[in-house]
Amino acid sequence: MMFDIRRGDCLALLRQMPESSIDSIVTDPPYGLSFMGQQWDHDVPGVEVWAECFRVLKPGGHLLAFAGTRTQHRMAQRIEDAGFQIRDMIAWAYGSGFPKSCNVTESMEHYLAGEPPAVVTPFVRPDVYRITAFLRAARDKAGWTNRQIDALFGTNGMAGHWTTAGSQPQVPSLPQWKVLQEALGFGNEWDALVAEIGAKERPEGSAQDAKPRFLQSLEKTRVSAPADGWGTGLKPALEPITVARKPPKGSTVHNVRALGTGALNIRDCRVPFAGNESGKSEAGRWPANLLHDGSEEVTGVLGEAARFFYCPKASKQDREAGNSHPTVKPTELMRYLCRLVTPPGGTVLDPFMGSGSTGKAAVLEGFRFVGCELSDEYADIAMARIQRAAA
């Protein structure tokens, strides 16, 4: 059979697998960022999980693990502590990212006025959760998903903030609320509260009106940083992928000859040239440790897009109908990564399978696949996606 879906905690499932039975591991594990308040994302996987991955992987086998920029160091450290060699880091750059930043100027106004900070504390007004709970119920009653709501507005993840019961809740603006009202078919009983909390225009007498006084005070004292345009976060534009390897037995050449693992598939991962470049091999450019989504924002910075492998974020079609997983990776990206580290006819393992993007990619590339998933909902989605790919 080309694929094997295993349900349950990955640590227990890995312990049931034979030693040195897997050719490569390509996975998108929890980033430890408490994504949307989810308990499964409270921390990056522990050393014991990566130690089991190390045990089941053949000598010389590669591990590719996505991570968040704030916690990649913890991910890589735990992978290394489990016995892996850290070989490199691949950066997947993309143009679509939503900055999460505190407006320091605005918060300073509250501070100088002796008021509680508007953003810098974790307190969330209870009315915000009343609205997100209402939207969550309206969404379910209408038979919609967060992905469909995002598609309605052309956003990526905002619906999760509008319907969350966990961290980082947000209230739509009133124009956005009216669109949701029509799409989901609910009444206007919450309009006044949404207008108050979610309005983009500030009422008179707000901290924004006090801004000139703050600027004047700084111009006089010169004891603080520049007043305007200061925040606390950067726009997300890349995800790091740790490239690790289980030490080979003997030399790399001996290991590849004996087990097929230990080297990267440079030939089949070369990036085609944009045109006929004089003196260049027809095989294409050597694959780099930079990947990107092909967006105008990224290619405008990088220049010639053909220099690097590119793949856009997962589209609605790529996700496939009924896929409610919040962090789906694009199939073409996962195919490229599987192809890079898996020998022909090899077996790819994903201990954090989610909705099965790695598995779908693996079978499309002609590899066998083993996936572990704790959630029955996501395991069902993964099974359907991988079955369609295998067919």
C-alpha positions in Angstrom: 0.0 0.0 0.0 1.3 3.5 -0.9 0.2 5.1 2.3 -0.5 4.3 6.0 -2.6 6.7 8.1 -2.1 6.2 11.9 -4.4 7.8 14.4 -3.3 8.9 17.9 -0.4 10.5 19.7 2.6 10.5 17.5 5.0 9.6 20.3 3.1 6.4 21.1 2.7 5.6 17.4 6.4 6.2 16.6 7.4 3.8 19.4 5.5 1.0 17.6 7.4 1.5 14.3 10.5 -0.6 13.4 14.0 1.0 13.8 15.6 2.3 10.6 12.4 1.8 8.5 11.9 5.3 7.2 13.8 7.1 4.4 12.9 10.7 5.1 10.8 12.8 7.4 9.0 15.9 6.1 6.8 17.6 8.6 5.0 20.8 9.7 4.9 20.4 13.5 3.4 22.7 16.1 5.4 26.0 16.3 4.8 26.7 20.0 3.0 30.0 19.3 -0.4 29.1 20.8 -1.9 29.6 17.4 -5.5 30.8 17.7 -5.3 29.7 21.4 -5.0 26.0 20.5 -3.6 23.7 23.2 -1.8 21.6 20.6 0.4 24.6 19.7 1.5 25.5 23.3 5.1 24.3 22.7 7.4 22.9 20.0 7.7 19.1 20.1 10.0 17.7 22.8 13.3 15.9 22.4 11.6 12.5 23.1 9.5 12.9 19.9 12.5 13.8 17.8 14.5 10.9 19.4 11.8 8.5 18.1 12.0 10.1 14.7 15.8 9.6 14.9 15.3 5.9 15.8 12.9 5.0 12.9 14.9 7.0 10.3 17.5 5.1 8.3 21.1 6.2 8.8 21.8 9.2 6.6 18.0 10.0 6.4 17.0 13.6 6.3 14.5 15.5 8.4 12.8 18.7 7.2 10.8 20.5 9.9 8.9 23.8 9.4 9.0 26.2 12.3 8.0 29.7 13.3 10.6 32.5 13.2 10.2 33.1 17.0 10.7 29.5 18.0 12.8 28.0 15.2 15.8 28.0 17.6 14.0 25.8 20.1 12.8 23.5 17.3 16.4 23.1 15.9 17.9 22.7 19.4 15.6 19.9 20.3 16.1 18.1 17.0 19.9 18.4 17.5 19.6 17.2 21.1 17.9 14.0 19.8 21.0 13.1 17.8 20.5 14.8 14.5 23.1 16.8 12.6 21.8 20.3 11.7 22.8 20.6 8.0 21.1 23.8 6.9 18.0 26.0 7.2 15.7 26.6 4.2 13.7 29.9 4.2 10.3 29.9 2.5 9.5 33.5 1.7 6.1 34.8 0.9 4.4 38.2 0.3 1.1 37.7 2.2 1.6 38.2 5.9 -0.4 40.2 8.5 1.7 42.3 10.9 0.9 41.9 14.6 2.3 45.0 16.3 1.5 47.3 19.2 1.2 51.0 18.2 3.7 52.4 20.7 2.7 56.0 20.0 -0.9 55.3 20.9 0.0 53.3 23.9 2.3 56.1 25.1 -0.7 58.5 25.0 -2.6 56.2 27.4 0.4 56.0 29.6 1.0 59.8 29.8 -2.7 60.3 30.5 -2.5 57.8 33.4 -4.8 55.4 31.5 -4.4 51.6 31.2 -2.5 50.6 28.0 -4.8 49.9 25.1 -2.8 47.1 23.6 0.2 46.1 25.7 -1.7 44.0 28.2 -3.3 40.6 27.4 -6.7 41.7 28.7 -9.5 41.4 26.1 -12.8 43.1 26.6 -15.5 40.5 27.3 -17.8 41.9 24.7 -15.2 40.9 22.1 -15.6 37.3 23.0 -19.4 37.7 23.0 -19.2 38.8 19.3 -16.7 36.1 18.3 -19.0 33.5 20.0 -22.0 34.8 18.1 -20.1 34.8 14.8 -18.8 31.2 15.5 -22.4 30.1 16.1 -23.7 31.9 13.0 -20.9 30.4 10.9 -21.8 26.9 12.0 -25.5 27.4 11.6 -25.0 28.6 8.0 -22.7 25.6 7.3 -19.8 27.8 6.5 -16.1 27.4 7.3 -13.4 29.9 8.3 -11.7 29.2 5.0 -14.9 30.2 3.1 -15.1 33.4 5.1 -11.5 34.3 4.4 -12.2 33.7 0.7 -15.1 36.1 0.9 -12.8 38.9 2.0 -9.6 37.8 0.3 -7.9 37.3 3.7 -5.8 34.5 5.1 -6.6 33.7 8.7 -8.7 36.7 9.7 -11.8 34.5 10.0 -10.0 32.6 12.7 -9.6 35.7 14.8 -13.2 36.7 14.2 -14.6 33.4 15.5 -12.0 32.3 18.1 -12.6 31.4 21.7 -8.9 31.6 22.4 -6.1 34.2 22.0 -6.0 37.2 19.6 -9.7 37.7 19.1 -10.7 40.5 16.7 -14.0 42.2 15.8 -14.7 43.0 12.1 -15.2 46.6 11.1 -18.8 47.6 10.5 -18.6 47.3 6.7 -17.1 43.8 7.1 -19.8 42.9 9.6 -22.5 43.9 7.1 -21.0 41.6 4.5 -21.0 38.7 7.0 -24.6 39.6 8.0 -25.7 39.1 4.4 -23.6 36.0 3.8 -24.4 34.1 7.0 -28.0 35.4 7.3 -28.1 36.8 10.9 -29.9 39.9 12.3 -28.8 43.3 13.3 -29.0 43.0 17.1 -25.2 43.2 17.4 -24.7 46.1 15.0 -24.3 48.8 17.7 -21.7 46.9 19.7 -19.7 46.0 16.5 -19.8 49.6 15.4 -18.4 50.6 18.8 -15.6 48.0 19.0 -14.8 47.4 15.4 -15.1 50.9 13.9 -12.0 52.0 12.1 -12.7 55.7 12.6 -11.8 56.9 16.2 -14.3 58.9 18.2 -13.5 62.4 19.1 -11.3 62.8 22.2 -9.5 59.6 21.6 -5.8 59.0 22.0 -5.3 59.8 18.3 -6.5 63.4 19.0 -3.9 63.7 21.8 -1.0 62.7 19.5 0.2 66.3 18.7 0.6 66.9 22.5 2.8 63.8 22.8 4.9 64.9 19.8 5.3 68.4 21.3 6.4 66.9 24.6 9.0 64.8 22.9 10.3 67.7 20.8 10.9 69.6 24.0 12.5 66.9 26.1 14.3 64.8 23.5 14.6 62.0 26.1 12.5 59.4 24.3 12.6 57.6 20.9 11.0 59.3 17.9 7.3 59.6 18.6 5.6 58.5 15.5 5.7 55.2 13.6 7.1 52.9 16.3 5.7 49.4 16.8 6.7 46.1 18.3 6.6 43.6 15.5 7.7 43.0 11.9 5.6 41.8 9.0 5.8 38.0 8.7 7.4 37.1 5.4 9.1 33.7 5.8 8.9 30.4 7.5 12.2 28.6 8.4 12.6 24.9 7.7 15.3 23.0 9.7 17.3 20.7 7.5 18.7 17.8 9.7 20.3 14.4 9.0 20.7 11.3 11.0 24.5 10.5 10.9 25.3 8.1 8.1 27.1 4.8 8.7 30.6 5.3 7.5 31.1 7.7 4.6 28.2 9.3 2.8 29.0 7.4 -0.4 29.0 4.1 1.5 25.7 5.0 3.2 24.0 6.0 -0.1 25.1 2.8 -1.8 24.0 0.6 1.1 20.7 2.3 2.1 19.9 5.0 -0.5 19.9 7.7 2.1 22.4 10.4 3.0 22.4 12.7 0.0 20.1 15.3 -1.5 18.4 14.9 -4.9 20.1 17.9 -6.6 19.3 16.7 -10.1 15.5 16.6 -9.8 15.3 19.8 -7.7 17.2 22.1 -10.0 15.3 25.3 -10.8 14.7 25.8 -14.6 16.2 29.0 -16.1 13.8 31.7 -17.3 15.3 31.7 -20.8 18.3 30.7 -22.8 21.2 32.0 -20.7 24.6 31.6 -22.5 27.0 29.2 -21.0 24.4 27.7 -18.6 23.5 24.1 -18.2 20.2 22.9 -19.5 19.7 21.2 -16.2 18.9 24.4 -14.4 20.2 26.2 -11.4 21.5 24.4 -8.3 18.7 24.4 -5.7 19.1 27.1 -3.0 18.2 27.3 0.7 15.7 30.0 -0.3 12.2 29.2 -1.6 9.4 31.7 -2.2 5.8 32.1 -3.2 6.3 33.9 -6.5 4.3 37.0 -5.3 5.1 40.4 -6.8 6.1 41.6 -3.4 8.8 38.9 -3.1 10.0 38.8 -6.7 10.2 42.6 -6.7 12.9 42.3 -4.0 14.6 39.2 -5.4 14.7 40.1 -9.0 14.6 37.2 -11.4 12.2 34.8 -10.0 13.7 31.8 -11.8 16.8 31.9 -9.6 14.9 30.2 -6.8 12.2 27.5 -6.6 8.8 29.2 -6.0 5.4 28.0 -5.0 2.4 30.1 -3.9 0.6 29.5 -0.7 -2.2 26.9 -0.7 -5.1 28.0 -2.8 -8.7 27.0 -2.2 -8.4 24.4 -4.9 -5.2 23.1 -3.4 -6.7 22.8 0.0 -9.7 20.9 -1.5 -13.3 21.1 -0.3 -14.0 20.5 3.3 -10.5 21.1 4.5 -10.8 23.0 7.8 -7.2 22.8 8.9 -5.8 26.3 9.6 -2.2 25.8 8.4 -2.3 23.9 5.1 1.0 23.9 3.2 0.9 24.0 -0.7 1.2 20.7 -2.4 3.9 21.8 -4.9 6.1 23.0 -2.0 5.7 19.7 -0.2 6.4 17.7 -3.4 9.6 19.6 -3.9 10.7 19.0 -0.3 9.8 15.3 -0.4 11.7 15.0 -3.7 14.8 16.7 -2.3 15.4 14.3 0.6 13.8 11.0 -0.4 15.4 8.3 -2.5 13.4 6.7 -5.4 10.7 4.4 -4.1 11.4 5.5 -0.5 9.1 6.0 2.4 8.2 9.5 3.8 7.1 10.0 7.4 5.1 12.9 8.8 4.5 12.5 12.5 2.3 15.7 12.5 0.3 15.0 9.5 -2.6 17.5 9.9 -4.7 17.5 6.7 -2.2 15.4 4.8 -0.3 17.9 2.6 2.9 15.9 3.0 1.2 12.6 2.3 -0.6 14.0 -0.8 2.8 15.3 -2.1 4.6 12.0 -1.3 2.2 9.8 -3.2 2.1 12.2 -6.2 5.9 11.8 -6.3 5.7 8.1 -6.2 6.9 7.6 -2.6 5.3 5.5 0.1 3.9 7.5 3.0 3.3 7.0 6.8 1.4 9.7 8.6 0.5 10.2 12.3 -2.4 12.5 13.4 -4.0 13.0 16.8 -7.3 14.6 15.5 -9.8 12.3 13.9 -11.3 15.2 12.0 -8.0 16.1 10.3 -7.1 12.4 9.8 -10.3 11.9 7.9 -9.5 15.0 5.7 -6.0 13.7 5.1 -7.2 10.2 4.2 -9.6 11.6 1.6 -7.0 14.0 0.1 -4.3 11.3 -0.1 -6.7 8.7 -1.6 -7.6 11.1 -4.4 -3.9 11.8 -5.0 -3.1 8.1 -5.1 -5.9 7.5 -7.5 
